[in-house]
Amino acid sequence: MTQARTRPTAVEALRLLGIARRAGAVVWGTDAARRAIRSGEARLVLMAGDASQVQLEKVRSALEHRPIPRGTLGDRATLGAAVGRAPVSVVAVTADSFAGPVSEMLGLVERSDGNGAED
């Protein structure tokens, strides 16, 4: 029996995050993600579903008024494992070549919007 596949899964997004980390295109942890957001390096921000509200608020504050795609992906352990680290609350992808595909896999952006705004 063959399963029909309609769209990529979160598992594939996590796998691509691991590749992005090995390529040096991911920063992890609340402070590193906030620095990447503020410096304009972050192209995508992913937060763990079980992250503390205090940590999430710090990141959300940095994201305020910035057109950076953001979303929730897994829990801290899963997100950390994806980037080869201990559990983490937040990761930021810093390369468009990874951020775009991961965003699409998770349904965070529509590629047909024509919005090419950059910081």
Buried (B, 14 or more C-beta within 10 A) or exposed (E): EEEEEEEBEBEBBBBBBBEBBEEEBBBBBBEBBBBBBEEEBBBBBBBBEBBEEEBBEBBEEBBEEBEBBBBBBBBBEBBBBBBEBEBBBBBBBBBEEBBBBBBBBBEBBEEEEEEEEEE
